[in-house]
Amino acid sequence: MPKPASAARLRAARLESHGLRGGLPSITAAARRLGAVQAQNFVAAKWVLGVRVPGSVAGDVDAAIESREVVRSWPMRGTLHLLPTETLRPILAITGPRMLQRAATTHRLLELDAAVYRRARAVAERELVGRSLSREELLGTWESAGISTTGQRGYHLIWWLAQDAVLCCGPVEGRGQRFVLLDEWALATGEQPGREETLARLFTSYAAGHGPVTVRDFAWWAGLTLGDAGIALAAAGDAVTAFDDGHFVAADAGWPADADSTAPRGGGRMALAAFDEYFLGYTDRDPICDPRHARRVVPGANGVFQPVLVAAGVVEGVWKVARARGTASVDLYGFDAPVEPSRYRTALSRWARFNGERLGAVATAN
């Protein structure tokens, strides 16, 4: 087994895997490279894909969704993701039962039992045939049928139906999406892969888009047990290879296994989105961010990730946007030292063009 690689080499390899150096040809290609992108913040998730596709705009993400190549649902860790449509059902077949088991206590507290679920599902399947509904419209159909959606009941009914592959997010509407029946939005084609094959494909995809990665990283990212993660690695076989002692990459990545070999070149400066997979997608983030500053990316450890400033693969700060009179101005917050605004002007101009906004002042905030 190769000896541990340096943090610098690990970062350089991850920049390559993420498509953050050379770029990827399309939004769909970016989704396939990463495997899945956390997407409870829909606007931020678009930039996670867009930053990897030179010249893209937010409408390209909408187009990939409308063409049914990319879909948004709750496949992993109980939260929303954007992912290649063809992978959603196989992933849910593995993760759905586990997520529903973990939610059992919450469902009991909300008085959501199997009988309520069956009624809600019947209403949803009737009302969604041949059309889409907004969240408010879907909740309204349940209320009209005598199913209370107060508190978190409505959200958890939607989530439960998504876990069972009944519905998913469909047409883009404003800053969100309408709901549709998954079987209408994306027809199942061919025989679905079995559990072991799905695990193998998922690990291979994760290694290709996030590598170098550990088995523990994968277990967390996919919302699986360490046992299933180990099965996934074994099933992946020759599709993945050791990068160093404990980290794996896709076998076709082309990097030498010897940690002393010349490393892939590092990247320049990037303004990455909140929840970007480059920071979020691992249990151990120390190689890319000094642990002293990790809490500034996730203040209060509350699961809400801030947009990050990255220089040569290292997270050196966060950035915040203020909008006024049609202009988006950006404040930069460096960790160890103030960040020179001119160094990120190009990266932020790309972000503004992607969103169709006019970039205003870029200023150091500390």
N, C-alpha and C positions, 0 to 999 in steps of 0.2 A: 504494500500500500504506500502511495506517495506520502512524503512528510507534509506537515501543515504548510499551507501557502501564506505568504505575507498578506497583510490587510490591503496593501496597495494593489497586489495582483488580484485579490478577490474582488476589489472594487472595479478594476479594469475589466475583468471578465463579466461582471454583472452588467456593466454599462453596455457591453456587446450583446449579452443575452436579451436585455430589455429593448434593444433597438434604439437606444438613446445616442449612439455614436453615428452609425451610418444611416439610420432611418429605415422605415419599412414602407412598402409600396402602397398600402391602403389601410383604411380603418379596419376592415375585416381581417386583413393580414395581421394587424396589431393585436386584435382580439384573440386571434388564433395563436399568436406567438406567446402572449401572456397567459392564455388559458382561461382567465377570468379576471375581472376588474371590480373591486368593491365599489358600489354605486348607489348608496343611499343618498349621496349628494350627486344628483344627476348631472348638473352643470360641471362640477369638478371632474366627474368620471369621463365626460367628453374630452376634456383636456388631457387626462391620463392617456387616452388613445391618440389624441391629436398631436401631442408633443412628439410622438414617435413617427408621425407621418408628415414629412416636410410639405408645406404648401396647403395642408388641409384646413378646412373650416368646420365649424360646429355643425353646419348643415350636412356635412358628409357623414357624421355619426347618425344623424336622423335618417339619412338615406339608407345607411346600412341596416338600421332597424326596420324601416319601412319595406326594404327588400327581403326581410326575414333572414338575413345572413347573420345578424347579431340580435340577441334577445336580452331582455332585462327581467330577472326574477330573483328568487331567494334560494339558490342552489347550495350555498355553503355558509357555515357559521351562523345561520339564521338571519343573514342580512342580504340586502340587495346586491346583485352583481350584474355586470354586462359580460356576456360570454357568447361564443359561437353557438348558434341555435341548435346545431346537430348534437351538441354535447349535453344539452340541458336534461333531457329525459334520462339518459344513462346515469348522470351524476345524481339526480334526485332519487333514483331507485336505490342508491346506496345511502345518501345523506338524509333523505326525507324521514325515514322511520326513526333514525337516531335523533333528529331535531325535534320530532313530535314527541318522542319519549321524554326528552329534556324539558319540553314545554308543558308536560302533563300537570304539574303543580299549578302553574300559572292559569291553565285552562280550568282547573277545578275552582280556583279562586274567582275566576270570571264567570263561573257557572256555564261553561261551554263543554257540554258532553257530546257523546256520539249522536244522540237524537237531535240536538240542536244543529250539529254539523250536517247531518243528513238533510234536514229541512233547508238549511242555508245553501247547501250544494244544489239541491233540486231547483231552488229559486234561481240561483246563479246560472245554472245550465239552461234553464228555460229562457231567462231574460237576455242572455248573451248570445243566443243563437243568431248568427248572421250579422252581428253588430258589436260595437264596443260601448262601454259605459265608463264615465268618469267615476272616481272614488265616491263622490257624493251621490251620483245616480245609483251606483251599486248598493251603497248603504241604504238609500231610499227604498229600493225594492225589498230589502230585508225588513225594514221598518214597516212597510205596507203589509208584509206577510206576518207581522206580529213577532218578528225576531229583533230583540233589542240590540242596538249597536253602540250603546253608550259606553263611556270610558274607553277601554282598549278592546272591547269586544269586537267592534267592526274590523279593526286592524288585524286581530288574531284570526278572525274568520277568513279574511283575504289571504293571510299568510298560510293558514292551514290548507286552503284550496290550492295554493301555489305549491306547497310541499307535496301534495298528492298529484301534481301535474295536471290539475284541472284548468287553471287559468294562469295568465302571465301578463306582463305589461305589454301593451300593443302600440297603437298609433301615438306619435308624439303630439302633445298639445301644450303649447306654451313652454313652461319650464318643467313639465311633467309628462305623464302618459295616461292613456285610457286603458282599461282592462278588457281582455279578450279571452276566449276559450283557447287554450293551447292547441287543442286538436284542430281547430279551424285556422289559427294563425300560422302554425307550423306543422304540417302533416308529418306524421311518423313515416319514414321510408325505410324499407328493408327490415331485416331482423336486428333487434337491438343487441348490443354486445352483452356478454355475461358479466358478473361481478368482477372476476379476476381481470378480465380484459379491460374493463372500464378503469379499474384501479391502475393497471399498467399504463394505459393511455394518459390518465390524469397525471401520474407521476412524471411521465416522459414530457408531457406538455409543460408542467411546472418547471422541470429542470431546463427545458429549452428556453423558456421565457424569463426565468428568475435565477438560473444557475450562476455560480455554484450554490447548491442548497444542501441541507441536511435532512435526514428522515424526520427529525423533530420539527423542522421548519414546515415540511410538507403536511405532517399530521395537523399542525395548527392551522395552516392556510386552508386546507380542505375540510377542516372540521371532522377529522377522523381520529380513531384511536391509534396509538403507536403500533398496535398489532396489525391493523389494516395498512398502516403506512409501510411497515416492514414487508407485508405481502405485496404491496404495490411495487416496492423496489425490486423484490425478487422476480415478480412477474414482468417487469420492464426489461429484464435481461440485458441483451447487448445494445438496447436502445439508449442506455445511459452508461456513463463511465465515471470512474473516480477522478476527481480533480485534485484532491489531496486527501489526507486522512480524516474522513468524515463528510466531505463535500462531494456532490455529484453534479455532472453536467450532461447535456445531451451528447450522445456519441458522435453526432455529425457536426458538432460545434467546431471541431478542428483545433482545439487547444491541446498542447502537449500536457501529458499527465505529470511530468516532472515539474515540481514547484520552483525549481531553479531556472527553468527555461524562460526565455524572453516573454514578458507579459504583454497582453494586448494593450494598446495605447489607451491612456485615460481620456476622458471627455473634457469639454470646455465648461462654460457656465450655463446653468439651466435654471429656469423658474418652473418647478414642478408643482402639480396640483395638490390640493388637500387630498389625502388618502392615496397618493400615488404609490403604486406597487413597489417602486424602488426602495421606499422606506418601509411601507406597511407590510410587505409580503414575507416577513421573516420573524422568527421568535427572537433571534439574536441580531440586533441592529448595531451593535458596537463597531463592526468594521467600517460602517459608513457614517456613523454619528457618535461623537464623544458622549458616553453615557451621562456625563454631567449636564448635557443639554437636551437629553431626550424628552424630559418633561416639558420643555418649551415647544416641542412639536406636538405633544399631546398633553396640554395643560390639565392638571388635575387627574391625569390618567383616566379620563372619562370616555375614551373611545372616539373623541372628535379630533381628527388630525388636521394640523395647519398646513398650508402650502409651504414648500421648502425651497431654499436657495442651495444649489449644488455646484461646487467647484471641483473639477477633476475627481468626481465621484464622492466627495465629502460634503455632508450637509453642514453648511456654515451659517445658516440663519433661516428665518421665516419671513414671509411677506404678506401684507394685508392691503386690501383694495378699498378705496373710498370713491364713490361715484357722485358726480354733481354736474348738472348742465351738459349732459351727454359726453362727459369725459371721465375716464377711469384713471385715477392717480394711485400711485403705489408707494407704500412705506416699507423700507427694508430694515429688518432687525437682525443684526449680526450677533453671533454668540460670543466669540472671544474678542472681537474688535468690530468697530463700525464698518459697514459694507459700502464700498465706493459705488454710487449709483450708476456711473457710466459703464461699469463692468457688466451690469445686468440689463442695460437698455435694449440691446438686441434681442435677448431672450424674452423680455417683456413685450417688445414690439410684436414678436411672433404670437404671443398669447393674445394680445389685443386684436390682431388681424384675424386670428382664429375665431374670436367671439364677435367680430364685427364692431369693435369698439375703438374709440379714439384714445390713445394713450396720452395722459397728461404728465404731470410731474412725477418723477421717480426720486425719492428722497431718503436719506439716511434718517432713521428714527431713534437711534441711540448713539 
